[in-house]
Each structure stands twice: as structure tokens, then as C-alpha cells.
Amino acid sequence: MREWALPGEMTTAFGSANYVTKVRNRSAKMTYIVPDGVKLGVMQQPIELSKAEELRNKVHEYLKGKEMIALDRDMCQNPEMRLHCRLYISKHVARIPLQWYNTLFEASNPEGEPDIISIYVPEWPERIIFAHPEAGVTYILGTDYFGECKKSFLRMAMYIIKKRGGLGLHAGSKVLKVKRGGKLQEVGFIMFGLSGTGKTTLTLHDHGLQGEEGVIIRQDDVVLMNEKGFCYGTERGFFIKTEGLEPSQAVLYSAATKPTALYENVWIKPDGQIDIMNSVITGNGRGVILRSDVANTDDTIDLQKANKILFITRRDTIVP
């Protein structure tokens, strides 16, 4: 897919790719939910089923004969919560499925019926995103921002775990191995934080622990907690905010400078170096990094138990 995305690629000095989009943030005010018996959350906007169906039919008619990419991936490693995800998207924006490919896992049964479907048409004249939770389908229209793709699947996964009696949490997760009374203990943490509060930075931090003590990084964005407190991890790639990224953040910076990283809306100098502090394109520069490129990770993304919960805010005057 990177070959298909080459026309829009700017290659960095690290061998990674950077792409510039027309839309550079998620379009929350243009996102709607088909209620269809589903109670909406705070600030969620409804769209009538009849209107959603009318728009769906127009999209399907438009797509007849169009060249599309169909991509299947699995969310979650754990068989108890593994979700088969399928993306249909216009081929000319191959960079979006390329990024999405790096966030999720190989599909265990790509020919099977998917649990979640997203249909993505960036060239649609109207910008609107609408999700039908009961059908497991999201339509993403008129925007080319990758975050909409990622969010569409995570949103549905959070609804599915809720129906099963659990909670979908916008939180990072990690294990701290610390000594108490001379005995090594493993303490599970989940960290809540809105975009830009430093959730990924704190999740990936090693806290200066050395020797037997240390950290094991699980997830940086969304975990699905069951009724027993077990937290299912969802992704194999991290969607980082590049603002403020510097070599002093050793773990994150090392992963972000691998050739496998994929950037979006980051300023690239003529020599291919990344200028993180340049916000001419946007202050919302992003990157997808592979979890396997991050130090202090292992072969599981699940957290056995959330022993501690942290709330991260932008200012210390805000009560979580």
C-alpha cells in the first residue's frame, strides 16, 4: 500500500513517510449516531435512521464501478474479545489504510463476516460521519484525516464491550514493577487523559526504574475493561501526537525515528529532517508507530488488573 500512496509521500531522513491531509483534525461536530434503540452518550448527536439510510444509498450508488481498497484486520489479541474489522476506502487515499494496517493485527479469518465495518469516501462533497452501532457500520464522508478511520473502529469496540457488561476506556495502560519491603511487585495502571494532556508520553515513560524494577507498556489509547477489571488491549500501533517530541523522551523518540513510522501533517525540512516545532501545517501533527518498536513492551497488550487509575489534565487546577 505504501507504493499506492507514493504520489503523496514526503520521505524523511529516517526512511519513514509523511503525508499532508486537507482535513487536519477529527470532525466531532459533524459526527452522528443512529440511535435505533441506543441511548446516546454526552454530546453525541443523533441522526434519523431514514436520513442515514438515504445517505447510505447515495454512497453505495456513487461507489458502483469505483476502485476501492478492502482491508481486514483484527482488533484485540485476546480470543475472548477479538474483533474482525473491515475497511472499505477509495484507493487514491491508500495512505489511510496503510496507517490503519499498522495500528491493528493480522486478520485471523479475513474471509469471515466482520464484526465492524467502516466505509470511507474522502472525496464525498459533504463532510459527515455517521455510525449505526447496532449494525456495526460507520460511514466516513468528506474528510481525509486518518484519525476518523481509527476512531470509527474503536468507537464500535467500546459499544460492543458495553453491551457485554464492560467499559470502553480512553486510557493508556502499563505495568510498573516496583519493590515494596524488598519484594518485587507488579502494579497495573490505566491513565485517562484527553488529547494533548501527555497520556502517551506518560504511558511510554520508564520513570527511571532500573534493575529488577521497570515498566511494561501495554496500550496508549483505548482499553476494554470487563466486569472483573481485566483490560483487553486493542491495538498493535500507537497514534502519537508529535508536538513537543524531542530526544529527551528517549522511548517515544526512538520509536518515532524508525523507518516504520508513518507521519501525518508534520513539517519536513529539505534535507528530510523532521521539524516538530514547526506548526505551519498544523499544531496537530501525528504519527503511527509500531508497538514492537517501543522499548519496554512484550508480547501481550492486555492488563490483568487495573490496580491504580490516574487522571491526566492539562492544568493542575482542574478536578478530574
C-alpha positions as CSV (number, residue, x, y, z in Angstrom):
1,M,0.0,0.0,0.0
2,R,2.9,2.4,0.5
3,E,3.6,2.1,-3.2
4,W,0.0,3.2,-3.9
5,A,0.4,6.1,-1.5
6,L,3.8,7.2,-3.1
7,P,2.3,10.2,-5.0
8,G,1.6,12.0,-1.7
9,E,4.6,10.8,0.3
10,M,7.4,13.0,1.6
11,T,10.2,10.7,2.7
12,T,12.0,11.6,5.9
13,A,15.7,11.3,6.6
14,F,14.8,8.2,8.7
15,G,13.2,6.5,5.7
16,S,9.7,6.9,7.1
17,A,6.8,8.5,5.2
18,N,5.0,11.8,5.9
19,Y,1.7,12.8,4.3
20,V,-0.2,16.1,4.3
21,T,-4.0,16.0,4.5
22,K,-6.7,18.5,3.6
23,V,-8.6,18.0,6.9
24,R,-6.2,18.0,9.9
25,N,-8.5,17.2,12.9
26,R,-11.3,14.9,13.7
27,S,-14.8,16.4,12.8
28,A,-16.6,15.8,16.1
29,K,-19.3,18.4,15.3
30,M,-20.1,16.6,12.0
31,T,-20.3,13.1,13.6
32,Y,-23.7,11.5,14.3
33,I,-25.0,8.3,15.8
34,V,-28.1,6.4,14.6
35,P,-30.0,5.8,17.9
36,D,-32.1,2.8,16.8
37,G,-32.8,2.0,20.4
38,V,-29.3,3.0,21.6
39,K,-29.0,5.6,24.4
40,L,-26.7,8.3,23.2
41,G,-23.7,9.5,25.3
42,V,-22.9,13.0,26.4
43,M,-22.5,15.4,23.5
44,Q,-23.3,12.7,20.9
45,Q,-25.6,13.9,18.1
46,P,-28.4,11.7,16.7
47,I,-29.3,11.2,13.0
48,E,-32.6,9.7,12.0
49,L,-32.4,6.2,10.6
50,S,-34.3,7.2,7.5
51,K,-31.8,10.0,6.8
52,A,-28.9,7.7,7.4
53,E,-30.3,5.1,5.0
54,E,-30.9,7.7,2.3
55,L,-27.3,8.9,2.6
56,R,-26.1,5.3,2.6
57,N,-28.0,4.5,-0.6
58,K,-26.5,7.6,-2.3
59,V,-23.0,6.5,-1.2
60,H,-23.5,2.9,-2.5
61,E,-24.8,4.2,-5.8
62,Y,-21.7,6.5,-6.1
63,L,-19.3,3.7,-5.4
64,K,-20.5,1.5,-8.2
65,G,-17.6,1.0,-10.5
66,K,-15.2,2.9,-8.3
67,E,-11.8,1.4,-7.4
68,M,-11.7,0.7,-3.7
69,I,-9.4,-0.9,-1.1
70,A,-10.9,-3.6,1.2
71,L,-8.7,-4.4,4.2
72,D,-9.4,-6.8,7.0
73,R,-7.6,-6.5,10.4
74,D,-8.2,-7.8,13.9
75,M,-8.6,-5.6,17.0
76,C,-7.5,-7.2,20.3
77,Q,-5.3,-10.2,20.6
78,N,-7.3,-12.0,23.2
79,P,-9.7,-14.6,21.7
80,E,-12.4,-13.5,24.2
81,M,-12.5,-10.0,22.7
82,R,-11.0,-10.3,19.2
83,L,-13.0,-8.3,16.7
84,H,-12.8,-8.7,13.0
85,C,-12.7,-5.2,11.4
86,R,-13.1,-4.4,7.7
87,L,-12.3,-1.1,6.0
88,Y,-13.6,-0.1,2.5
89,I,-11.9,3.1,1.2
90,S,-11.2,4.9,-2.0
91,K,-7.9,3.7,-3.5
92,H,-6.5,7.1,-4.2
93,V,-6.1,7.7,-0.4
94,A,-4.1,4.5,0.2
95,R,-2.1,6.2,3.0
96,I,-5.1,5.9,5.3
97,P,-5.4,2.1,5.1
98,L,-1.6,1.9,5.3
99,Q,-1.7,3.7,8.6
100,W,-4.6,1.7,9.8
101,Y,-2.8,-1.5,8.9
102,N,-0.1,-0.6,11.3
103,T,-2.5,0.0,14.2
104,L,-4.2,-3.4,14.2
105,F,-3.4,-7.1,13.9
106,E,-3.4,-9.6,11.1
107,A,-6.9,-10.8,10.5
108,S,-7.4,-14.4,11.8
109,N,-10.3,-15.1,9.4
110,P,-10.3,-12.4,6.7
111,E,-13.0,-14.3,4.6
112,G,-15.4,-14.4,7.6
113,E,-18.1,-12.0,8.4
114,P,-16.7,-8.8,10.0
115,D,-17.9,-7.6,13.4
116,I,-17.2,-3.9,12.5
117,I,-17.2,-2.2,9.1
118,S,-16.2,1.3,8.1
119,I,-16.9,2.7,4.6
120,Y,-14.6,5.7,3.9
121,V,-15.2,8.1,1.0
122,P,-12.9,11.2,1.4
123,E,-13.9,12.8,-1.8
124,W,-17.6,13.0,-0.9
125,P,-18.8,16.6,-1.3
126,E,-20.4,16.8,2.2
127,R,-18.4,16.2,5.4
128,I,-20.4,13.9,7.6
129,I,-19.6,10.8,9.7
130,F,-22.4,8.6,10.9
131,A,-22.3,5.4,12.9
132,H,-25.0,2.8,13.3
133,P,-24.0,0.9,16.5
134,E,-26.5,-1.9,16.2
135,A,-25.4,-2.6,12.6
136,G,-21.7,-2.2,13.4
137,V,-21.2,0.1,10.4
138,T,-19.7,3.6,10.1
139,Y,-19.7,5.9,7.1
140,I,-16.9,8.5,6.9
141,L,-17.5,11.0,4.2
142,G,-15.8,14.2,3.0
143,T,-12.7,14.1,5.2
144,D,-9.2,12.6,4.6
145,Y,-8.0,12.6,8.3
146,F,-6.7,9.2,9.4
147,G,-8.0,9.7,13.0
148,E,-11.6,9.3,11.7
149,C,-10.7,5.8,10.5
150,K,-9.0,4.7,13.7
151,K,-11.8,6.2,15.9
152,S,-14.6,4.6,13.9
153,F,-13.4,1.1,14.8
154,L,-12.5,1.9,18.4
155,R,-15.9,3.6,18.9
156,M,-17.7,0.4,17.8
157,A,-15.5,-1.7,20.0
158,M,-16.3,0.4,23.0
159,Y,-20.0,-0.1,22.3
160,I,-19.6,-3.9,21.9
161,I,-17.8,-4.2,25.3
162,K,-20.5,-2.0,26.9
163,K,-23.2,-4.4,25.6
164,R,-21.2,-7.3,27.2
165,G,-21.2,-5.6,30.6
166,G,-17.8,-3.9,30.4
167,L,-16.4,-0.5,29.8
168,G,-14.5,1.1,26.9
169,L,-11.9,3.4,28.3
170,H,-9.9,6.2,26.6
171,A,-6.8,5.3,28.6
172,G,-3.2,4.1,28.3
173,S,-2.2,1.1,30.3
174,K,1.1,-0.2,31.7
175,V,2.6,-2.3,34.4
176,L,5.2,-1.0,36.9
177,K,7.5,-3.5,38.5
178,V,8.5,-2.0,41.9
179,K,9.9,-3.2,45.1
180,R,7.9,-2.9,48.3
181,G,9.6,-4.2,51.5
182,G,12.2,-5.9,49.4
183,K,9.7,-7.8,47.4
184,L,9.1,-7.2,43.7
185,Q,5.5,-6.4,42.8
186,E,3.7,-5.8,39.5
187,V,1.2,-3.0,39.7
188,G,-1.2,-2.3,36.8
189,F,-2.0,1.3,35.8
190,I,-4.5,2.8,33.5
191,M,-4.2,6.5,32.7
192,F,-7.0,8.7,31.4
193,G,-6.3,11.9,29.5
194,L,-7.7,13.9,26.7
195,S,-5.7,14.5,23.5
196,G,-2.7,16.7,24.3
197,T,-2.5,16.1,28.0
198,G,0.5,13.8,27.8
199,K,-1.2,10.4,28.0
200,T,1.1,8.7,25.5
201,T,4.2,10.4,26.9
202,L,3.4,9.2,30.5
203,T,2.3,5.7,29.3
204,L,5.6,5.2,27.5
205,H,7.8,6.7,30.2
206,D,10.2,4.4,32.1
207,H,10.1,6.6,35.3
208,G,13.9,6.0,35.8
209,L,13.3,2.5,37.1
210,Q,16.3,0.2,36.8
211,G,17.5,-3.3,37.7
212,E,14.7,-5.6,38.6
213,E,12.3,-2.7,38.7
214,G,10.9,-1.4,35.4
215,V,7.9,-0.9,33.3
216,I,5.9,-2.9,30.7
217,I,4.0,-0.8,28.3
218,R,0.6,-2.2,27.2
219,Q,-1.5,0.4,25.4
220,D,-1.6,4.1,24.7
221,D,-5.2,4.9,23.7
222,V,-8.1,2.6,24.4
223,V,-8.6,-0.4,26.6
224,L,-11.7,-2.5,27.0
225,M,-12.4,-3.5,30.7
226,N,-14.6,-6.4,31.6
227,E,-16.7,-6.7,34.7
228,K,-13.8,-8.4,36.6
229,G,-11.4,-5.5,35.9
230,F,-9.4,-7.3,33.2
231,C,-8.3,-4.8,30.5
232,Y,-8.2,-6.1,26.9
233,G,-5.7,-4.2,24.8
234,T,-6.9,-3.2,21.3
235,E,-4.0,-2.1,19.1
236,R,-0.5,-3.0,17.9
237,G,0.4,0.5,16.8
238,F,0.3,3.8,18.7
239,F,-1.1,7.0,17.2
240,I,1.1,9.7,18.7
241,K,0.9,13.5,18.8
242,T,4.3,14.8,17.5
243,E,4.1,18.3,19.2
244,G,6.9,18.6,21.7
245,L,8.6,15.4,20.7
246,E,12.3,15.6,21.4
247,P,15.3,13.2,22.1
248,S,14.9,13.6,25.8
249,Q,11.8,11.5,25.5
250,A,14.0,8.5,24.7
251,V,11.5,5.7,24.4
252,L,9.0,7.6,22.3
253,Y,11.6,9.4,20.2
254,S,13.5,6.2,19.4
255,A,10.3,4.5,18.1
256,A,9.2,7.7,16.2
257,T,12.5,7.8,14.2
258,K,12.3,4.2,12.9
259,P,11.7,3.8,9.2
260,T,8.4,2.0,10.0
261,A,6.9,5.2,11.5
262,L,4.2,6.9,9.4
263,Y,3.7,10.7,9.8
264,E,0.8,12.9,9.1
265,N,0.9,16.7,8.7
266,V,4.5,17.1,10.1
267,W,6.9,19.7,8.6
268,I,9.8,18.1,6.7
269,K,12.9,20.1,6.0
270,P,14.6,20.0,2.6
271,D,17.2,17.5,4.0
272,G,14.4,15.2,5.2
273,Q,14.7,16.1,8.9
274,I,11.5,16.4,10.8
275,D,10.8,19.8,12.3
276,I,8.5,19.0,15.2
277,M,8.3,22.6,16.4
278,N,7.1,24.0,13.0
279,S,3.3,24.3,13.2
280,V,2.8,25.9,9.8
281,I,0.8,22.9,8.5
282,T,-1.0,22.3,11.9
283,G,-0.4,22.1,15.6
284,N,-1.9,18.6,15.4
285,G,0.9,16.7,13.7
286,R,0.6,13.0,14.2
287,G,2.5,9.7,13.7
288,V,1.7,6.0,13.8
289,I,4.5,4.0,15.5
290,L,4.6,0.2,15.9
291,R,4.3,-1.1,19.4
292,S,7.1,-3.6,18.6
293,D,9.4,-0.6,18.0
294,V,8.8,0.7,21.5
295,A,11.2,-0.2,24.3
296,N,9.7,-1.9,27.4
297,T,7.0,-3.8,25.6
298,D,6.4,-7.6,25.5
299,D,4.2,-10.0,23.6
300,T,0.9,-9.1,25.2
301,I,-1.3,-6.0,25.1
302,D,-3.7,-7.0,27.9
303,L,-3.6,-5.8,31.5
304,Q,-4.5,-8.4,34.1
305,K,-5.8,-5.8,36.6
306,A,-6.0,-2.0,36.9
307,N,-4.7,-1.6,40.4
308,K,-4.2,2.1,40.0
309,I,-6.1,4.7,38.0
310,L,-4.6,8.1,37.0
311,F,-6.4,11.1,35.6
312,I,-4.2,13.5,33.5
313,T,-5.3,17.1,33.0
314,R,-3.8,20.0,31.1
315,R,-3.8,22.2,34.3
316,D,-3.5,21.2,37.9
317,T,-6.4,23.5,38.8
318,I,-8.9,21.1,37.1
319,V,-10.6,18.4,39.1
320,P,-10.8,15.1,37.1
